[in-house]
Structure formats: structure tokens, C-alpha cells
Amino acid sequence: MGSVSKPLTSTLVMLLEAQCKLSVEAPVTTYLKDFKLQGQKDPLRIKHLLSHTSGVPRYGFNALIENSSPREALFKKAQRTLVTAQPGRSFDYHNVMFSLIEDVLSASLKKPFEKIMRDHLFKPLKMEYASIGLQGLKKAADRATPHIINKKGKLIPLKNYSSSYYKVSAAGGVNASMEDLIPFLQLQLGGFPKLLPSEERSLLHTPQVTEEELPSWLKGRSEHIGITGYALGWRWMDYGGERVIFHGGWVKGFHPMIAFLPEHNIGIIILHHAETSFILDATFNFLDLYLGFS
């Protein structure tokens, strides 16, 4: 799933909040007593991890992930890095800080992150093929092969799976099939109110921050794109006056997308096993067709 792991993780957190097992307003130090950022004065809260507003600049961290730095080393660097803003005041998309939620959940529930995800999200939604970690993917009898574009411009399959982002599983290490993601999307649209009540579902989708400018990968995609920002594990944007909640992902050879219109009770899931612009083209075509823009 790559970064589509983020909305899965944030949804898990809101399911736990609905069960009164934790609160997104709680400081991280409630669960991780010794975690402190350089220059941090205001409390670092769970919601800041899920909205990429920790204040830790992201520069260089993805390179460390992709160079196979141990998970412990990633968080030591995060704690040594001077914040550029106090928590909650500035958006900077950060895979490492987002994945700190794994440690928070494990400390809170006294269980491994993988088991918490399985017990509280995968099982209730009957996401039978979903898993966390590279071994979970390799154990699947029916699994997709990643593809990249070679020097001749042709799509070719990769022999191996990328394993780097499994060390930050909450941010990029969930595996799932279309059958798993259909009930997950239905959950976002209010299909399982006993599991995710409307109050927690609304909070999950509530904008936490507005971006100062469009992300580069959205520029020029559509004349209907307005302001954009981040909620809790979900991106959001104004699209021709309508609110769209969405998140894409990218891991070597894989490019998934989930997007939906919460006020219209409709959405789209795309699992594309190649590095092309297809998921963005298809998503905007879907929105334009549904909203009558084309």
C-alpha cells in the first residue's frame, strides 16, 4: 500500500479512540515517557503525528529509510533534529514521525503494532488478505508483481520487492487487496457506524492543516483543484467546490490510490502495480465524470 498505509493506521487510531483506549489529543509522553524533540516547548500530541505537524523537518529522513537505517536510529535522529516549528503549527510530510504511532500504540495496549492492527481493524472488517511486513506479502499465494519503466520506456516486472518502508509500517508497510479495501472504504463512508461512530469518523476527516501551495504532483492536473491540506492520515482538497478525501502511495513498482467524496457517499480504489501517472489520471477522470465536469 505504500503511503495508503497512513489512512489505514489513522483509522485504527480512531477505532481505538471510539473504544476509549486512547485520545488523539493525548501527548506522546503519556505513552513514551522519554520522547522529546530538540527545541520542543509545546506538547507533541498523537494528532500531530497523524497530521505531519510534529515540527521535525523531513529533509534526509526518507534517504535514511531507503538506505536501510535501523528503526531505532531513525528516531534517535528525529530527537536530535531541531524542530522548525512547535507541534501543530507547520506541515511537513514525515514518514518517520508518522510511524512513531506504532510505538505509542504498542505502549498503550501492551501488544505489537501488527497484532493491534489485525485485532482492531483487519478482523472486524474481514480484511482477510491484509497484513503488515514483507513476510506477510511473501506468504500470500496470490500477490502482485511490481513494475517499473525501463530505459526504453517499457514496463518491466521487478524481481524483488522493496523492503525499506516496512521498517515504518504505520506509514508505508501495510499490504492489502481490493477485497480488503472495499469494506475499508465503506467504513469511511459510514457503512459500519458501530465500529466507527460518526463523531470519530468526522474527526478522522477533519482538516488539521492547509498547505501553502499545491504539492508539485498535483500542479496542472485539473483546473478544479482548489486548496489542499491534511487531516488525520488522509489528504483533503477542494475540487470544484466539493470536498475530496484521498491518499495515494508509492513504493518501488506500486502506486495505489483511495479517494472519496464524503458528502456523496461514493469513492474509488485503484491498485496500480507500476510507476506511471495512471492513478492520478483515473482519479480525476472519476471525479470529473461523477461531478459532471467533463
Legacy VTK file of the C-alpha trace (Angstrom):
# vtk DataFile Version 3.0
C-alpha trace
ASCII
DATASET POLYDATA
POINTS 294 float
0.000 0.000 0.000
2.926 2.397 0.454
1.563 5.608 1.952
-2.018 4.375 1.709
-0.914 2.648 4.919
-1.355 6.029 6.626
-5.158 6.228 6.401
-5.354 2.597 7.499
-3.254 3.445 10.556
-5.125 6.644 11.414
-8.423 4.790 11.099
-7.114 2.211 13.547
-6.321 5.032 15.986
-9.836 6.427 15.693
-11.337 2.968 16.258
-9.340 2.803 19.477
-10.450 6.310 20.419
-14.073 5.227 19.929
-13.348 2.406 22.408
-11.841 4.928 24.874
-8.441 3.222 24.701
-6.611 6.461 23.861
-7.144 10.014 22.619
-5.577 11.833 19.681
-5.315 14.859 21.987
-3.053 12.974 24.394
0.622 13.977 24.493
3.016 11.369 23.124
4.783 11.399 26.502
1.650 9.887 28.056
2.819 6.637 26.463
6.502 7.263 25.632
7.801 8.985 28.760
11.239 9.903 27.473
10.403 11.040 23.933
11.380 14.694 23.493
12.270 16.743 20.412
15.050 19.312 20.201
13.524 22.756 20.695
10.077 21.399 21.548
8.172 23.546 24.038
4.533 22.750 23.274
3.207 19.194 23.812
3.678 16.781 20.915
0.267 15.114 20.618
-0.872 11.985 18.792
-2.814 14.121 16.306
0.443 15.883 15.375
1.991 12.563 14.335
-1.038 11.677 12.210
-1.209 15.099 10.533
2.544 15.541 9.847
2.700 18.589 12.104
5.310 17.373 14.603
7.654 20.228 13.708
10.502 17.891 12.714
11.745 18.730 9.174
11.592 15.766 6.814
14.780 16.514 4.879
17.055 13.462 4.702
14.796 11.026 6.557
13.445 9.166 3.504
17.020 8.646 2.327
17.826 7.047 5.676
14.804 4.758 5.360
15.795 3.736 1.840
19.415 3.182 2.915
18.230 0.581 5.440
18.985 2.551 8.600
17.686 0.692 11.690
14.352 1.918 13.012
15.917 2.880 16.359
18.446 5.089 14.570
15.669 6.915 12.725
14.026 8.014 15.967
17.305 8.934 17.598
17.961 11.254 14.661
14.428 12.659 14.938
15.030 13.520 18.588
18.364 15.174 17.760
16.888 17.265 14.932
15.904 20.814 15.855
12.219 21.460 15.196
11.394 24.185 12.686
8.039 24.909 14.380
6.228 23.928 17.525
3.957 20.843 17.197
0.710 21.554 15.375
1.885 24.750 13.669
3.537 23.613 10.443
3.003 20.796 7.921
5.953 18.706 6.734
5.167 15.226 5.389
7.236 12.884 7.551
7.215 9.071 7.303
9.396 8.567 10.376
7.439 10.799 12.746
4.146 9.373 11.500
5.351 5.852 12.254
6.090 6.784 15.866
2.391 5.973 16.362
3.416 2.295 16.264
5.392 2.756 19.482
2.592 4.793 21.042
0.001 2.106 20.325
2.258 -0.719 21.474
2.992 1.100 24.742
-0.684 1.879 25.279
-2.145 -1.559 24.551
0.918 -3.659 25.536
0.810 -5.511 22.218
2.802 -5.425 18.954
1.527 -2.953 16.368
0.820 -5.766 13.901
-1.478 -7.541 16.361
-3.305 -4.324 17.251
-3.954 -3.635 13.571
-5.104 -7.191 12.958
-7.391 -7.384 16.006
-8.983 -3.944 15.763
-9.150 -3.241 12.011
-8.426 -6.259 9.828
-10.595 -8.763 11.700
-13.674 -6.562 12.314
-13.759 -5.584 8.618
-12.920 -9.136 7.479
-9.835 -7.924 5.654
-8.661 -11.499 5.211
-5.706 -10.819 2.923
-4.340 -7.740 4.681
-1.033 -7.944 6.533
1.920 -5.917 7.748
5.525 -6.515 6.786
7.439 -8.049 3.902
6.889 -11.611 5.103
3.153 -11.027 5.133
3.358 -10.103 1.464
5.605 -13.017 0.534
3.329 -15.518 2.291
0.392 -14.517 0.093
-0.256 -17.166 -2.545
-1.791 -14.575 -4.868
0.234 -11.376 -4.924
1.011 -8.636 -7.410
4.360 -8.084 -9.087
5.746 -4.524 -9.101
6.661 -2.933 -12.430
8.955 -0.067 -13.397
9.621 1.705 -16.688
12.948 0.743 -18.279
15.243 2.908 -20.391
13.230 2.019 -23.497
10.045 3.329 -21.910
8.509 -0.105 -21.419
7.032 -1.521 -18.228
9.022 -4.446 -16.883
8.487 -6.562 -13.739
10.872 -6.313 -10.816
12.429 -9.485 -9.433
12.321 -8.323 -5.819
10.030 -6.332 -3.568
11.249 -3.133 -1.969
11.581 -3.700 1.771
12.716 -0.274 3.020
9.396 1.169 4.153
8.390 -1.890 6.131
10.541 -0.524 8.957
7.993 2.325 9.200
4.967 0.100 8.694
2.373 2.539 10.018
3.457 4.996 7.330
4.218 2.631 4.456
4.213 -1.082 5.312
0.644 -2.402 5.059
-0.286 -4.967 2.395
-3.885 -5.326 1.204
-6.046 -6.451 -1.702
-9.032 -4.866 -3.385
-11.306 -7.185 -1.380
-9.767 -5.814 1.821
-10.047 -2.179 0.815
-13.697 -2.218 -0.253
-15.005 -2.604 3.322
-12.335 -0.149 4.467
-13.707 2.477 2.072
-17.253 1.622 3.136
-16.155 2.269 6.722
-15.010 5.765 5.716
-18.413 6.397 4.143
-20.305 5.468 7.310
-21.025 1.852 6.472
-20.018 0.482 9.905
-21.297 3.033 12.462
-20.968 0.668 15.414
-17.294 0.167 14.633
-16.516 3.774 13.703
-19.161 6.159 15.079
-19.917 9.379 13.192
-18.081 11.580 15.710
-14.772 9.724 15.340
-15.250 9.367 11.578
-15.809 13.111 11.251
-12.692 13.856 13.303
-10.665 11.486 11.141
-11.595 13.505 8.040
-11.440 16.991 9.609
-8.700 19.204 8.113
-5.843 19.754 10.550
-3.719 21.906 8.269
-3.939 23.737 4.927
-0.967 23.600 2.572
0.522 26.920 1.499
0.732 25.726 -2.102
-0.284 22.712 -4.164
2.017 19.697 -3.968
4.112 19.522 -7.146
2.494 16.259 -8.221
-0.950 17.927 -8.240
0.030 21.062 -10.134
-1.534 21.216 -13.592
-3.640 18.104 -13.014
-7.001 19.836 -13.104
-8.423 23.335 -13.174
-10.902 22.272 -10.493
-8.307 21.707 -7.752
-8.568 24.343 -5.026
-6.938 24.410 -1.618
-5.390 21.241 -0.250
-4.232 20.009 3.115
-4.025 17.144 5.554
-6.466 15.631 8.038
-5.566 12.616 10.222
-3.778 10.187 7.930
-5.806 11.482 4.972
-5.165 14.240 2.463
-8.044 16.544 1.539
-8.730 19.005 -1.239
-11.401 21.291 -2.573
-12.397 20.055 -6.013
-14.805 22.307 -7.833
-16.432 23.252 -4.540
-16.641 19.655 -3.296
-14.508 18.159 -0.525
-12.441 15.153 -1.561
-10.645 12.933 0.969
-7.847 10.890 -0.565
-4.406 9.354 -0.251
-2.005 7.880 -2.748
1.043 5.731 -2.202
4.317 4.933 -3.892
6.721 2.116 -3.190
9.062 0.797 -5.865
6.785 -0.579 -8.589
3.481 0.012 -6.753
1.168 3.039 -6.943
-2.222 2.763 -5.140
-4.911 5.395 -4.502
-8.091 5.734 -2.448
-10.319 8.799 -2.897
-13.884 9.593 -1.899
-16.489 12.328 -1.654
-17.849 12.071 1.915
-20.948 14.158 1.201
-21.840 11.993 -1.802
-21.181 8.558 -0.313
-19.014 7.477 -3.227
-15.340 6.742 -3.773
-12.753 4.938 -5.837
-9.917 2.486 -5.115
-7.080 1.985 -7.587
-4.322 -0.590 -7.132
-1.783 0.046 -9.874
1.336 -2.100 -9.896
3.505 0.212 -11.965
5.168 3.610 -11.743
3.011 5.703 -14.071
0.593 8.613 -13.690
-2.391 6.291 -14.131
-3.748 6.605 -10.582
-3.930 10.403 -10.795
-5.383 10.401 -14.309
-8.006 7.839 -13.328
-8.917 9.589 -10.067
-9.522 12.950 -11.715
-11.434 11.340 -14.586
-13.642 9.645 -11.993
-14.265 12.923 -10.138
-14.971 14.829 -13.351
-17.413 12.224 -14.627
-19.271 11.942 -11.317
-19.449 15.712 -10.707
-20.325 16.494 -14.330
-17.166 18.441 -15.101
-16.488 16.658 -18.380
LINES 1 295
294 0 1 2 3 4 5 6 7 8 9 10 11 12 13 14 15 16 17 18 19 20 21 22 23 24 25 26 27 28 29 30 31 32 33 34 35 36 37 38 39 40 41 42 43 44 45 46 47 48 49 50 51 52 53 54 55 56 57 58 59 60 61 62 63 64 65 66 67 68 69 70 71 72 73 74 75 76 77 78 79 80 81 82 83 84 85 86 87 88 89 90 91 92 93 94 95 96 97 98 99 100 101 102 103 104 105 106 107 108 109 110 111 112 113 114 115 116 117 118 119 120 121 122 123 124 125 126 127 128 129 130 131 132 133 134 135 136 137 138 139 140 141 142 143 144 145 146 147 148 149 150 151 152 153 154 155 156 157 158 159 160 161 162 163 164 165 166 167 168 169 170 171 172 173 174 175 176 177 178 179 180 181 182 183 184 185 186 187 188 189 190 191 192 193 194 195 196 197 198 199 200 201 202 203 204 205 206 207 208 209 210 211 212 213 214 215 216 217 218 219 220 221 222 223 224 225 226 227 228 229 230 231 232 233 234 235 236 237 238 239 240 241 242 243 244 245 246 247 248 249 250 251 252 253 254 255 256 257 258 259 260 261 262 263 264 265 266 267 268 269 270 271 272 273 274 275 276 277 278 279 280 281 282 283 284 285 286 287 288 289 290 291 292 293
